[in-house]
Amino acid sequence: MLYRDRLIELSERSLTIKHYYFPLATAKIVPLNDIVRVQAFKPGFTHGRFRLWGTGAPDVWFACDWRRPARDCLFRVRLRSQRIEPAFSAERPEQLKSILAARGLLAT
């Protein structure tokens, strides 16, 4: 396991976004080879800060995180296989960004 917290898991093969699907809060498992890029961004009023769960725009779906308003970094994943981009929070965003960058997945 490369990274794990209560919101996501990143392994050599996949990114697991916990509490993703509504209403059962089941996980979304994304193979790493389906990821085009991961964008880290600062949340704002219109950029996910108060989107606790669900759609933030027609092409973005946020996994559930009740603590998102207090977070200072969010992530959005561009996939090869679908138009909807999963978005999520991480408990240690700097550590996750470092791991994603080392694997060539973090957008610059």
C-alpha positions as CSV (number, residue, x, y, z in Angstrom):
1,M,0.0,0.0,0.0
2,L,1.5,3.3,-1.1
3,Y,-1.0,5.5,0.9
4,R,-4.0,4.9,3.1
5,D,-6.3,7.0,5.2
6,R,-10.0,6.9,6.1
7,L,-11.0,8.5,2.8
8,I,-8.8,6.8,0.2
9,E,-6.3,4.1,-0.5
10,L,-3.6,4.1,-3.2
11,S,-1.8,0.9,-4.1
12,E,0.5,-0.1,-6.9
13,R,-2.5,-1.0,-9.1
14,S,-5.5,1.1,-8.0
15,L,-6.9,4.1,-6.3
16,T,-9.8,3.3,-4.0
17,I,-12.1,6.3,-3.2
18,K,-14.0,5.3,-0.1
19,H,-17.6,6.5,0.6
20,Y,-18.1,7.4,-3.1
21,Y,-21.4,6.1,-4.3
22,F,-24.7,7.5,-3.1
23,P,-26.6,6.4,-1.0
24,L,-24.8,3.4,0.2
25,A,-21.3,5.0,0.5
26,T,-19.6,2.2,-1.3
27,A,-16.1,2.6,-2.7
28,K,-15.1,3.4,-6.3
29,I,-12.0,1.4,-7.4
30,V,-10.0,3.0,-10.2
31,P,-7.2,1.1,-11.9
32,L,-4.1,3.3,-12.1
33,N,-3.8,2.7,-15.9
34,D,-7.2,4.4,-16.3
35,I,-6.0,7.6,-14.8
36,V,-4.9,10.3,-17.2
37,R,-4.0,12.7,-14.4
38,V,-4.9,13.8,-10.9
39,Q,-5.3,17.5,-10.2
40,A,-4.7,18.9,-6.7
41,F,-6.6,22.1,-6.1
42,K,-7.4,24.6,-3.3
43,P,-11.1,24.4,-2.4
44,G,-13.2,27.5,-2.6
45,F,-16.8,28.5,-2.3
46,T,-17.5,27.4,-5.9
47,H,-14.7,24.8,-6.0
48,G,-15.8,22.0,-3.7
49,R,-15.3,23.4,-0.2
50,F,-18.9,22.9,0.8
51,R,-19.7,19.9,-1.5
52,L,-19.9,17.2,1.2
53,W,-21.0,14.5,-1.3
54,G,-22.3,14.4,-4.8
55,T,-22.0,16.5,-7.9
56,G,-20.0,19.7,-7.8
57,A,-20.5,20.4,-11.6
58,P,-22.0,18.3,-14.4
59,D,-18.7,16.5,-14.9
60,V,-17.5,16.1,-11.2
61,W,-18.7,13.8,-8.4
62,F,-17.3,14.3,-4.9
63,A,-16.9,11.3,-2.5
64,C,-18.5,11.8,0.9
65,D,-16.3,13.8,3.4
66,W,-18.1,15.6,6.2
67,R,-14.9,17.4,7.1
68,R,-14.3,18.8,3.6
69,P,-15.0,22.5,4.6
70,A,-12.0,22.4,6.8
71,R,-9.6,20.9,4.3
72,D,-7.1,23.0,2.3
73,C,-6.5,20.6,-0.7
74,L,-8.9,18.5,-2.8
75,F,-8.2,16.1,-5.7
76,R,-9.9,15.6,-9.0
77,V,-9.2,12.6,-11.2
78,R,-9.3,12.6,-15.1
79,L,-10.1,9.1,-16.4
80,R,-9.7,7.5,-19.8
81,S,-12.9,5.5,-19.4
82,Q,-15.5,8.0,-18.4
83,R,-16.5,11.7,-18.6
84,I,-17.4,12.1,-14.9
85,E,-14.3,13.0,-12.9
86,P,-14.2,11.6,-9.3
87,A,-13.1,14.1,-6.7
88,F,-12.0,13.4,-3.1
89,S,-10.2,14.7,-0.1
90,A,-7.2,13.2,1.7
91,E,-6.2,13.4,5.3
92,R,-2.5,14.0,4.4
93,P,-2.6,15.8,1.0
94,E,1.0,16.7,0.8
95,Q,2.1,13.1,1.3
96,L,-0.4,12.0,-1.4
97,K,0.7,14.7,-3.8
98,S,4.3,13.5,-3.4
99,I,3.4,9.9,-4.1
100,L,1.2,10.8,-7.1
101,A,4.0,13.1,-8.5
102,A,6.6,10.3,-8.2
103,R,4.3,8.0,-10.3
104,G,3.7,10.7,-12.9
105,L,0.0,11.0,-12.1
106,L,-0.1,14.5,-10.6
107,A,-0.9,17.3,-13.0
108,T,1.5,20.2,-12.8
